[in-house]
Amino acid sequence: MPINFADFNLHVKRIQSNAEATKEFLALDNLTDTQTLEYKLTEDLAATVPKLNRYGNMTPSVDRTAPQPVQRDPLW
């Protein structure tokens, strides 16, 4: 459940004072099947094509980002 930034300090105090921290931590263990599958596919693809991306938790990509002409001209 999302926490408003303004309520963050109150939330931290609340979870420190009771078992709410344990409940919140245990909720992290409940990844959905979709999230688990997506992570596994990303991990497999990163291992299969390591030259495309050095990070194992990001989908490998051959995309290159280049500056637009309006951005490039003042720099070059």
Secondary structure, DSSP 8 states (H G I E B T S, - for coil): ----GGGHHHHHHHHHHSTHHHHHHHHTT---HHHHHHHHHHHHHHHH-GGG-S-TTS----------HHHHHHH-
